[in-house]
Amino acid sequence: MIKKKTVKSLVLIIAAVAVISAIIIFFPNILSFLWSLLLIFIPFILAYLVSLFANNLADALQKRFRLPRSAAAIMVIILTVGVLGGILGAIIWKIVDEIRQIYDNFPSIYAGIQTSWNRISGNFADIMDQMPENIQLSINSLYEQFMDGLANLFKDIKIFKTAGDIAKRLPTIIISVITFILSLYFMISDSKTVADFLRKYVPMPIQIRASQLKKEVKKYMGGYLKAQLIMMCISSVILLIGLLILRVEYALIIAITIAIFDALPFFGSGAVLIPWSLIEFLSGNVSSGVGLLIIYLSVLLMRQLIEPKIVGKSIGMHPLLTLMSMYAGYRIFSIGGLILGPLTLMLIISFYKVGLFDDIIRFFKTVYGKISAEIKKIIISFNSEGE
């Protein structure tokens, strides 16, 4: 007969397995819920991030002109929203305009790609004729698949539907902007009040851990984001100037896209510029190919000279971990996950270093120890009963 203690052990093991299985099965739903929750609090998160540097500006204005804190906060918000809104508005307007032009001119772009391919095929006709027939068929098949995919991509773009969706979301966007501005005002005008409240009512151990976490996040994520944004801006300017000199159409969108690739680990601007320059050489456009290589070398040289000074010191994350985080981010968040993945991993590393996971790790170690002990007891019990 099985003892009650053995039954309890079995129940404990089954419960632990059930909990772990539920976490694994419902992980996408949990992740989706957390993402939805994050989207709800985005105006407050953005307001907090802006207030980190806006508070210093408000302090300077308050001290220099002897203004009330509320007046200094309003001035800072007007300056911040006005400058950032103007710059972002101009950039977004230009990007939208170029996207519209690409959409309108797609037939000519499509024809231009076909012309370039025909020119490349003509230049290497003798080499192609000497290749085995199956290789020729494979090359032509890849080209046809690429062109069909390109045509289907633009065929599936529903620009008016997208515009309609944006129009439907306009009230939500306006409310979010108003919430952001009001949150920013309160975070600047009442920053000392909030700080005093936190110091008074939040337990000291939590304050210490929060301070450590802020330091770690600023060190890893803050430094990384700041460095990458600076590098992206510089890369975008170099790319834009180079593409304008080469008289490339839609230079702004192309420059921003390549700058984003340049910021991604394992990719870089060469992932776009080198194949592009190779295609230009094969098409007979030697000057364009050389120009693209010069742009690539300029971006590469700029990164080699400036990046160490901006980043300061290495983030301390192994390339394999970076690759794994990019792959996981891509599988979860699609293309945007290539950036979100490494950032999330840096955040987790920061949490780990300040000890936020200590209690969880200790709990799982305790549960594992108890389960192992109970399994051993069950085995011993069954062995003794069998004898």
C-alpha positions in Angstrom: 0.0 0.0 0.0 1.3 3.5 -1.0 1.9 5.8 2.0 0.2 9.2 2.3 3.6 10.9 2.3 4.3 9.3 -1.1 0.9 10.5 -2.5 1.7 14.1 -1.3 5.1 13.9 -3.1 3.4 12.7 -6.3 0.8 15.5 -6.1 3.7 18.1 -5.5 5.6 16.8 -8.6 2.4 16.7 -10.8 1.5 20.3 -9.7 5.0 21.5 -10.5 5.0 19.9 -13.9 1.5 21.3 -14.6 2.6 24.9 -13.6 5.7 24.7 -15.8 3.6 23.2 -18.7 1.0 26.0 -18.4 3.8 28.6 -18.5 5.2 27.1 -21.7 1.9 26.6 -23.4 0.5 30.0 -22.5 3.8 31.9 -22.9 2.7 33.6 -26.2 -0.6 34.8 -24.5 1.4 36.1 -21.5 3.8 37.9 -23.8 1.0 39.4 -25.8 -0.7 40.6 -22.5 2.6 42.2 -21.3 3.1 43.9 -24.7 -0.5 45.3 -24.6 0.2 46.5 -21.1 3.4 48.2 -22.2 1.5 49.9 -25.1 -1.0 51.3 -22.6 1.8 52.9 -20.5 3.9 54.2 -23.4 2.9 57.9 -23.0 4.0 57.7 -19.3 7.2 55.9 -20.1 8.1 58.4 -22.9 7.3 61.3 -20.5 9.6 59.8 -17.9 12.4 59.3 -20.4 12.1 62.9 -21.7 11.8 64.2 -18.1 15.3 62.7 -17.3 17.0 65.5 -19.3 14.1 68.0 -19.2 14.4 68.4 -15.4 17.9 69.6 -15.7 16.9 72.2 -18.3 13.9 73.3 -16.0 16.3 73.6 -13.1 18.6 75.8 -15.1 15.7 78.1 -16.3 14.3 78.3 -12.8 17.6 79.3 -11.4 18.6 81.7 -14.2 15.4 83.6 -14.5 13.9 83.0 -11.0 10.8 81.4 -12.4 8.2 79.3 -10.6 8.7 75.6 -11.2 5.4 75.4 -13.1 6.4 78.2 -15.5 9.8 76.6 -16.1 8.1 73.2 -16.8 5.8 74.8 -19.4 8.7 76.5 -21.1 10.7 73.3 -21.2 7.7 71.4 -22.7 7.1 74.1 -25.3 10.8 73.9 -26.3 11.0 70.1 -26.2 7.7 69.4 -28.0 8.2 72.3 -30.5 11.8 71.3 -31.5 11.3 67.5 -31.5 7.8 67.8 -33.1 9.1 70.1 -35.8 12.1 67.9 -36.6 10.1 64.6 -36.5 7.2 66.1 -38.4 9.6 67.3 -41.2 11.3 63.9 -41.4 8.0 61.9 -41.3 6.5 64.2 -44.0 9.5 63.6 -46.2 9.5 59.8 -45.7 5.8 59.6 -46.4 6.2 61.7 -49.5 9.0 59.4 -50.8 7.0 56.3 -50.0 4.1 57.7 -52.0 6.5 58.5 -54.9 7.8 54.9 -54.8 4.3 53.5 -54.8 3.3 55.8 -57.8 6.5 55.1 -59.7 6.7 51.3 -59.1 6.0 50.3 -62.7 9.0 52.3 -63.9 11.1 50.9 -60.9 10.1 47.4 -61.9 11.0 48.0 -65.5 14.3 49.5 -64.4 15.2 46.3 -62.5 14.3 44.2 -65.5 16.5 46.4 -67.7 19.4 46.1 -65.3 19.0 42.3 -65.2 18.9 42.1 -69.0 22.1 44.3 -69.2 23.9 42.0 -66.7 22.7 38.9 -68.6 24.0 40.5 -71.8 27.4 41.3 -70.3 27.8 37.7 -69.1 26.0 35.9 -71.8 29.0 33.9 -72.8 29.7 32.8 -69.3 26.0 31.9 -68.8 26.0 29.8 -72.0 29.0 27.8 -70.7 27.3 27.0 -67.4 25.4 23.7 -67.0 21.7 24.0 -68.0 20.4 23.3 -64.5 22.5 26.2 -63.1 21.1 28.5 -65.8 17.6 27.4 -65.0 18.2 27.9 -61.2 19.5 31.5 -61.8 16.6 32.4 -64.0 14.1 30.8 -61.5 15.6 32.8 -58.6 15.3 36.0 -60.7 11.7 35.2 -61.6 10.8 34.4 -58.0 12.4 37.7 -56.9 10.5 39.8 -59.5 7.2 38.0 -58.7 7.7 38.6 -55.0 8.4 42.2 -55.6 5.3 42.6 -57.7 3.1 40.8 -55.2 4.6 43.0 -52.4 3.4 46.2 -54.0 0.2 44.6 -55.2 -0.6 43.7 -51.6 0.2 47.2 -50.2 -3.2 48.8 -49.4 -2.2 52.4 -49.0 -5.7 53.7 -48.7 -6.7 51.1 -46.2 -3.6 52.0 -44.1 -4.5 55.7 -44.4 -8.1 54.8 -43.2 -6.7 52.8 -40.2 -4.6 55.8 -39.2 -7.6 58.1 -39.5 -9.6 55.7 -37.3 -6.8 55.7 -34.7 -6.5 59.5 -34.8 -8.5 60.1 -31.6 -6.4 57.6 -29.7 -3.2 59.2 -31.0 -4.4 62.7 -30.0 -5.4 61.4 -26.5 -2.0 59.7 -26.1 -0.2 62.9 -27.1 -2.2 65.0 -24.6 -1.5 62.3 -21.9 2.2 62.5 -22.7 2.3 66.3 -22.4 0.4 66.3 -19.2 2.5 63.5 -17.7 5.6 65.3 -18.7 4.4 68.5 -17.1 3.6 66.8 -13.8 6.9 64.9 -13.8 8.9 68.2 -14.3 6.8 70.6 -12.1 6.4 68.1 -9.2 9.7 66.2 -9.6 10.9 67.2 -6.1 7.5 66.4 -4.5 7.5 63.0 -6.1 11.1 62.3 -5.1 10.3 63.4 -1.5 7.2 61.1 -1.4 9.2 58.2 -2.7 12.0 58.7 -0.1 9.4 59.0 2.7 7.1 56.0 1.9 9.2 53.6 -0.1 11.3 51.2 2.1 15.0 51.9 2.0 16.0 48.4 0.6 13.7 49.0 -2.4 15.1 52.5 -2.9 18.7 51.1 -2.8 17.8 48.4 -5.3 15.9 50.8 -7.6 19.0 53.1 -7.5 21.2 50.2 -8.4 18.8 49.2 -11.2 18.7 52.7 -12.6 22.5 52.8 -12.6 22.8 49.4 -14.4 20.1 50.2 -17.0 21.7 53.6 -17.7 25.1 51.9 -18.0 24.0 49.2 -20.4 20.8 50.1 -22.2 21.1 53.9 -21.9 24.7 53.9 -23.1 23.9 51.5 -25.9 20.8 53.4 -27.1 22.5 56.7 -27.0 25.5 55.4 -28.8 23.4 53.7 -31.5 21.2 56.7 -32.0 24.2 59.0 -32.4 25.8 56.5 -34.8 22.6 56.1 -36.8 22.2 59.9 -37.2 25.8 60.3 -38.3 25.5 57.3 -40.7 22.3 58.7 -42.1 23.9 62.0 -42.9 26.9 60.5 -44.6 24.7 58.1 -46.5 22.2 60.8 -47.5 25.0 63.1 -48.8 26.7 60.3 -50.7 23.4 59.1 -52.3 22.5 62.7 -53.2 25.9 63.1 -54.9 25.2 59.9 -56.9 21.7 61.3 -57.7 20.0 58.3 -56.3 16.2 58.6 -56.1 14.4 58.3 -52.7 17.8 59.0 -51.0 16.3 59.8 -47.6 14.4 56.5 -47.2 17.4 54.5 -48.5 19.8 56.3 -46.2 17.6 55.7 -43.1 17.1 52.0 -44.1 20.8 51.4 -44.5 21.5 53.3 -41.2 19.1 50.9 -39.4 21.0 48.0 -40.9 24.2 49.6 -39.8 23.0 49.7 -36.2 22.1 46.0 -36.2 24.8 43.6 -34.9 26.2 41.2 -37.6 24.7 43.2 -40.4 26.1 46.7 -41.0 25.8 49.0 -43.9 27.8 46.6 -46.0 24.9 44.2 -46.1 23.1 46.6 -48.4 25.9 48.7 -50.0 28.3 45.9 -51.1 25.6 43.8 -53.0 24.3 47.0 -54.5 27.7 48.2 -55.7 28.3 44.7 -57.1 25.1 44.9 -59.1 26.1 48.3 -60.4 29.5 46.9 -61.5 27.8 43.9 -63.2 25.4 46.3 -65.0 28.3 48.4 -66.3 27.7 51.4 -64.0 31.3 51.5 -62.8 31.1 55.1 -61.4 27.9 54.3 -59.4 29.6 51.1 -58.1 32.7 53.0 -57.0 30.6 55.7 -55.4 28.7 53.2 -53.3 31.9 51.5 -52.2 33.3 55.0 -51.2 30.1 55.6 -49.2 30.5 52.2 -47.5 34.1 52.9 -46.6 33.2 56.3 -45.3 30.6 54.9 -43.0 32.9 52.1 -41.9 35.8 54.5 -41.2 33.5 56.8 -39.3 32.3 53.9 -37.1 35.9 52.8 -36.4 37.0 56.3 -35.4 33.9 57.5 -33.5 32.2 54.4 -32.1 34.8 53.5 -29.4 34.7 57.1 -28.1 30.9 57.2 -28.0 30.4 53.7 -26.5 33.3 54.2 -24.1 33.7 50.5 -23.2 32.2 47.3 -24.3 28.7 46.4 -23.2 30.0 43.0 -22.1 27.6 40.8 -24.0 29.0 37.8 -25.9 28.3 37.8 -29.7 26.6 34.4 -29.4 24.1 35.9 -26.8 23.5 38.8 -29.1 22.8 36.5 -32.0 20.4 34.4 -29.9 18.6 37.5 -28.6 18.2 38.8 -32.2 16.8 35.5 -33.4 14.4 35.2 -30.5 13.4 38.8 -31.0 12.8 38.3 -34.7 10.6 35.2 -34.1 8.5 37.1 -31.5 8.4 40.7 -32.8 9.3 40.2 -36.5 11.8 42.6 -38.0 11.6 45.0 -35.1 12.7 42.2 -32.8 16.3 42.4 -34.3 16.7 45.5 -32.2 14.2 44.7 -29.4 15.9 41.3 -28.7 19.3 42.6 -27.7 17.8 45.5 -25.7 15.5 43.1 -23.8 18.5 40.9 -23.0 20.5 43.9 -21.8 17.5 44.8 -19.5 17.4 41.2 -18.2 21.1 41.3 -17.5 20.7 44.6 -15.6 17.9 43.1 -13.5 20.0 40.0 -12.8 23.0 42.1 -11.7 21.0 44.1 -9.1 19.5 40.9 -7.7 15.9 41.2 -8.8 15.9 37.5 -9.8 17.5 36.3 -6.6 14.2 35.4 -4.9 12.9 33.7 -8.0 16.2 31.7 -8.4 16.1 30.8 -4.7 12.5 29.7 -5.0 13.2 27.4 -8.0 16.3 26.0 -6.3 14.2 25.2 -3.2 11.4 23.6 -5.3 13.9 21.6 -7.3 15.6 20.4 -4.1 12.3 19.4 -2.6 11.2 17.6 -5.7 14.5 15.8 -6.0 14.3 14.7 -2.4 10.7 13.5 -2.8 11.6 11.6 -5.9 14.4 9.9 -4.1 12.0 9.1 -1.2 9.4 7.6 -3.7 12.1 5.4 -5.3 13.3 4.2 -1.9 9.7 3.6 -0.8 8.9 1.6 -4.0 12.1 -0.4 -3.7 11.5 -1.2 0.0 7.9 -2.3 -0.8 9.1 -4.4 -3.7 11.5 -6.2 -1.4 
